[in-house]
């Protein structure tokens, strides 16, 4: 393997890791998680964090693995998914930049979660949609659209890496929130929103380039 290939692989992996971390946004998720588990003992809290992360991870892997089948079943093209994914990711990034993160889990869902058993609400709404919401799943599908086997494997590795990191963030949610404070959490969320805006725009640019290429192919000479 040449040095250029190694550098390209590392660059791609870092980009996917950063993008998925931004859209998962475990820092903001940990704030909601900490407030919702304030009266739960540490053992149950860790169990909830584990279940939430497993749920989110499985959802992301399922969409990564079955993405092409989903396209075929509903009659989507990979190009259509690039545009849809780009718009959803951009929408999510704008919410993060503006400080509006209520689209992931509503106050009603959060309040309802407090009145259910930890085993129940670790899956919904914490696993889905707090962690693996539409923006997260769209980002995953955007990354596995028309990629090489190597890049596909890197995306799966990035999913597992981010879910593992998210788990450690959630089980230390109270400590992290005390260290960061409200201002620190808002600053990090906006920075991640900025990264996510770039990801969404790149999806749209790739879609436009692919569409232009298809138009040139079918255009009469």
LUMSEVO-765267 format. One record per residue (C-alpha): residue number from 1; z negated, x, y negated. Coordinates in pm, whole numbers, plus 32768, in hexadecimal, padded with zeros to 4 digits. Layout:
N
+---------+------+------+-------+
! drenvex !   up ! east ! north !
+---------+------+------+-------+
!     NUM !    Z !    X !     Y !
...
+---------+------+------+-------+
This chain:
221
+---------+------+------+-------+
! drenvex !   up ! east ! north !
+---------+------+------+-------+
!       1 ! 8000 ! 8000 !  8000 !
!       2 ! 806A ! 8092 !  7EB1 !
!       3 ! 7F82 ! 80BE !  7D89 !
!       4 ! 8045 ! 7FB7 !  7CC6 !
!       5 ! 8011 ! 7EBC !  7DDD !
!       6 ! 7E9D ! 7F03 !  7DEA !
!       7 ! 7E7F ! 7EDE !  7C71 !
!       8 ! 7F48 ! 7D9A !  7C7A !
!       9 ! 7E6D ! 7D0E !  7D8F !
!      10 ! 7D2A ! 7D65 !  7CD9 !
!      11 ! 7DAD ! 7CD5 !  7B91 !
!      12 ! 7E14 ! 7B91 !  7C38 !
!      13 ! 7CC7 ! 7B6F !  7CEE !
!      14 ! 7BFD ! 7BAE !  7BB1 !
!      15 ! 7CD0 ! 7AAE !  7AF9 !
!      16 ! 7C9B ! 79A2 !  7C03 !
!      17 ! 7B26 ! 79F1 !  7C1E !
!      18 ! 7AFA ! 79D3 !  7AA4 !
!      19 ! 7BC9 ! 7895 !  7A8F !
!      20 ! 7B0E ! 77E3 !  7BA6 !
!      21 ! 79BF ! 7855 !  7B1A !
!      22 ! 7A21 ! 77C4 !  79C9 !
!      23 ! 7A8A ! 7672 !  7A52 !
!      24 ! 795D ! 765A !  7B3C !
!      25 ! 7884 ! 76BA !  7A12 !
!      26 ! 7745 ! 76EF !  7ADD !
!      27 ! 7680 ! 7744 !  79A1 !
!      28 ! 76AA ! 75E6 !  7911 !
!      29 ! 7688 ! 754D !  7A6B !
!      30 ! 753C ! 7602 !  7A97 !
!      31 ! 74B1 ! 755D !  795C !
!      32 ! 74F7 ! 7401 !  79E9 !
!      33 ! 7480 ! 746E !  7B3F !
!      34 ! 7339 ! 74F9 !  7AB5 !
!      35 ! 72EB ! 73BE !  79EF !
!      36 ! 7338 ! 72DE !  7B19 !
!      37 ! 7262 ! 73A7 !  7C0C !
!      38 ! 7137 ! 73DA !  7B28 !
!      39 ! 7051 ! 7316 !  7C11 !
!      40 ! 70DE ! 73A4 !  7D55 !
!      41 ! 7032 ! 74BE !  7E11 !
!      42 ! 70E4 ! 760C !  7E37 !
!      43 ! 713E ! 75DB !  7FA7 !
!      44 ! 71E7 ! 748C !  7F67 !
!      45 ! 7290 ! 7515 !  7E2E !
!      46 ! 732B ! 7633 !  7EF0 !
!      47 ! 739E ! 7540 !  7FFA !
!      48 ! 7440 ! 7468 !  7EEF !
!      49 ! 74EC ! 7594 !  7E51 !
!      50 ! 7570 ! 75FF !  7FA4 !
!      51 ! 75F7 ! 74A5 !  7FF5 !
!      52 ! 7695 ! 747F !  7E9D !
!      53 ! 7743 ! 75D0 !  7EBB !
!      54 ! 77B8 ! 7590 !  801F !
!      55 ! 7846 ! 7440 !  7FB0 !
!      56 ! 78FB ! 74DB !  7E88 !
!      57 ! 7977 ! 7600 !  7F57 !
!      58 ! 79FF ! 7520 !  806B !
!      59 ! 7AAE ! 7442 !  7F6C !
!      60 ! 7B54 ! 7571 !  7ECB !
!      61 ! 7BBE ! 7606 !  801A !
!      62 ! 7C46 ! 74B6 !  8094 !
!      63 ! 7D19 ! 7492 !  7F5A !
!      64 ! 7D8D ! 75FB !  7F7B !
!      65 ! 7DEB ! 75D5 !  80EA !
!      66 ! 7E77 ! 7474 !  80DE !
!      67 ! 7F0F ! 7487 !  7F85 !
!      68 ! 8076 ! 749D !  8002 !
!      69 ! 803E ! 737C !  80F4 !
!      70 ! 7FB0 ! 72AB !  7FD9 !
!      71 ! 80E9 ! 72F6 !  7F0C !
!      72 ! 81CB ! 7289 !  8028 !
!      73 ! 8104 ! 7150 !  8081 !
!      74 ! 8107 ! 70C6 !  7F1F !
!      75 ! 8260 ! 7148 !  7ECC !
!      76 ! 81E6 ! 724D !  7DD0 !
!      77 ! 8298 ! 7392 !  7D97 !
!      78 ! 81E9 ! 74DC !  7D5E !
!      79 ! 8281 ! 74DB !  7C02 !
!      80 ! 81E1 ! 738A !  7BB1 !
!      81 ! 808F ! 740D !  7C22 !
!      82 ! 80B0 ! 7536 !  7B39 !
!      83 ! 80DB ! 744F !  7A0F !
!      84 ! 7FC9 ! 735E !  7A7E !
!      85 ! 7EDD ! 747D !  7ACB !
!      86 ! 7F28 ! 7524 !  7980 !
!      87 ! 7EDE ! 73E7 !  78BB !
!      88 ! 7D9C ! 739E !  7979 !
!      89 ! 7D1F ! 7502 !  7954 !
!      90 ! 7D76 ! 7502 !  77E1 !
!      91 ! 7CBE ! 73B8 !  77B7 !
!      92 ! 7B8D ! 744B !  7863 !
!      93 ! 7B9C ! 7585 !  778C !
!      94 ! 7BAF ! 74B8 !  7649 !
!      95 ! 7A79 ! 73F6 !  76B7 !
!      96 ! 79C0 ! 753D !  76F0 !
!      97 ! 7A30 ! 75CC !  75A3 !
!      98 ! 79C4 ! 7493 !  74E9 !
!      99 ! 7877 ! 7487 !  759F !
!     100 ! 78C6 ! 733D !  764C !
!     101 ! 7876 ! 736F !  77BE !
!     102 ! 7815 ! 720B !  7815 !
!     103 ! 795A ! 71CE !  78CF !
!     104 ! 78D5 ! 7288 !  79FF !
!     105 ! 7798 ! 71BF !  7A3B !
!     106 ! 7728 ! 709A !  7969 !
!     107 ! 75C0 ! 705B !  78FC !
!     108 ! 75C5 ! 6F23 !  79D9 !
!     109 ! 7623 ! 6FF4 !  7B0A !
!     110 ! 7519 ! 70F3 !  7AB6 !
!     111 ! 740F ! 6FE5 !  7A8F !
!     112 ! 747B ! 6F3C !  7BD3 !
!     113 ! 7467 ! 708C !  7C85 !
!     114 ! 72F7 ! 70AD !  7C2E !
!     115 ! 72AB ! 6F6F !  7CF0 !
!     116 ! 7358 ! 6FD9 !  7E31 !
!     117 ! 72F9 ! 70D1 !  7F3E !
!     118 ! 7362 ! 723B !  7EFF !
!     119 ! 7447 ! 722D !  802D !
!     120 ! 7504 ! 710B !  7F8E !
!     121 ! 7544 ! 7188 !  7E30 !
!     122 ! 757F ! 72F4 !  7E88 !
!     123 ! 76D7 ! 728A !  7F03 !
!     124 ! 7724 ! 7189 !  7DF3 !
!     125 ! 7711 ! 71B6 !  7CCD !
!     126 ! 76AC ! 7326 !  7CD8 !
!     127 ! 77A6 ! 73AC !  7DD6 !
!     128 ! 78B2 ! 72BD !  7D5E !
!     129 ! 78FE ! 7296 !  7C3C !
!     130 ! 7801 ! 737B !  7B8F !
!     131 ! 788A ! 74B3 !  7C39 !
!     132 ! 79CF ! 744A !  7CE0 !
!     133 ! 7A5C ! 7357 !  7BE4 !
!     134 ! 7BCA ! 730B !  7B96 !
!     135 ! 7BEE ! 7443 !  7AC2 !
!     136 ! 7B66 ! 7524 !  7BD7 !
!     137 ! 7C42 ! 748D !  7CE6 !
!     138 ! 7D75 ! 7496 !  7C05 !
!     139 ! 7D37 ! 7604 !  7BBB !
!     140 ! 7D22 ! 7652 !  7D2E !
!     141 ! 7E64 ! 7599 !  7D7A !
!     142 ! 7F0F ! 7642 !  7C57 !
!     143 ! 7EB6 ! 7798 !  7CE1 !
!     144 ! 7F39 ! 7750 !  7E40 !
!     145 ! 8083 ! 76BA !  7DCD !
!     146 ! 81A7 ! 778E !  7E48 !
!     147 ! 80E3 ! 78D0 !  7E7A !
!     148 ! 80F7 ! 79E4 !  7F7B !
!     149 ! 8011 ! 79EE !  80AB !
!     150 ! 7F52 ! 7B0D !  8009 !
!     151 ! 7F11 ! 7A48 !  7ECA !
!     152 ! 7EB4 ! 7915 !  7F97 !
!     153 ! 7DAC ! 79E1 !  8050 !
!     154 ! 7D2B ! 7A6A !  7F04 !
!     155 ! 7D00 ! 7909 !  7E7D !
!     156 ! 7C35 ! 78A6 !  7FB1 !
!     157 ! 7B61 ! 79E0 !  7F88 !
!     158 ! 7B2B ! 798C !  7E17 !
!     159 ! 7AB9 ! 782C !  7E76 !
!     160 ! 79B6 ! 78B4 !  7F6B !
!     161 ! 7944 ! 79BC !  7E73 !
!     162 ! 7918 ! 78C0 !  7D5A !
!     163 ! 7862 ! 77C5 !  7E34 !
!     164 ! 7770 ! 78D4 !  7EA7 !
!     165 ! 7733 ! 793F !  7D3F !
!     166 ! 7708 ! 77D4 !  7CD4 !
!     167 ! 75FE ! 77A2 !  7DE0 !
!     168 ! 7530 ! 78C4 !  7D59 !
!     169 ! 7557 ! 783F !  7BF7 !
!     170 ! 74DE ! 76E4 !  7C5E !
!     171 ! 73AB ! 775B !  7D1C !
!     172 ! 734B ! 7826 !  7BE9 !
!     173 ! 73AF ! 7713 !  7AF5 !
!     174 ! 725A ! 76F2 !  7A4F !
!     175 ! 7238 ! 7868 !  7A12 !
!     176 ! 739D ! 788A !  7993 !
!     177 ! 7378 ! 7767 !  78A2 !
!     178 ! 7234 ! 77F6 !  7814 !
!     179 ! 72DB ! 7949 !  77E1 !
!     180 ! 7419 ! 78C2 !  7745 !
!     181 ! 7391 ! 779E !  767F !
!     182 ! 746C ! 7687 !  75FA !
!     183 ! 752F ! 776C !  7510 !
!     184 ! 757D ! 786C !  761E !
!     185 ! 75F1 ! 775D !  770D !
!     186 ! 76D7 ! 76CB !  7603 !
!     187 ! 776C ! 781F !  75AF !
!     188 ! 77B5 ! 786E !  771C !
!     189 ! 784E ! 7716 !  7751 !
!     190 ! 7937 ! 7745 !  762A !
!     191 ! 79A0 ! 789F !  76A5 !
!     192 ! 79EE ! 7810 !  77FC !
!     193 ! 7AA8 ! 76F3 !  7756 !
!     194 ! 7B7F ! 77F2 !  76A0 !
!     195 ! 7BD6 ! 789F !  77EA !
!     196 ! 7C22 ! 7750 !  7886 !
!     197 ! 7D0A ! 76F3 !  7766 !
!     198 ! 7DD4 ! 782A !  77B3 !
!     199 ! 7DE6 ! 77CB !  7924 !
!     200 ! 7E5D ! 766B !  78D5 !
!     201 ! 7F62 ! 76E9 !  77E1 !
!     202 ! 7FDF ! 77E6 !  78E0 !
!     203 ! 8008 ! 76CF !  79E0 !
!     204 ! 80DD ! 7610 !  78E3 !
!     205 ! 81A8 ! 7746 !  7888 !
!     206 ! 81EB ! 778C !  79F9 !
!     207 ! 8254 ! 7622 !  7A24 !
!     208 ! 8342 ! 7632 !  78FD !
!     209 ! 83DC ! 7777 !  797C !
!     210 ! 840A ! 76E1 !  7AD8 !
!     211 ! 84A5 ! 75A6 !  7A45 !
!     212 ! 8593 ! 7674 !  7970 !
!     213 ! 85F7 ! 773C !  7AA2 !
!     214 ! 863F ! 75FD !  7B67 !
!     215 ! 870C ! 756D !  7A49 !
!     216 ! 87DF ! 76AA !  7A38 !
!     217 ! 8815 ! 7697 !  7BB2 !
!     218 ! 8899 ! 7532 !  7BB2 !
!     219 ! 8952 ! 7544 !  7A64 !
!     220 ! 8AD0 ! 753C !  7A86 !
!     221 ! 8B7B ! 7686 !  7A46 !
+---------+------+------+-------+
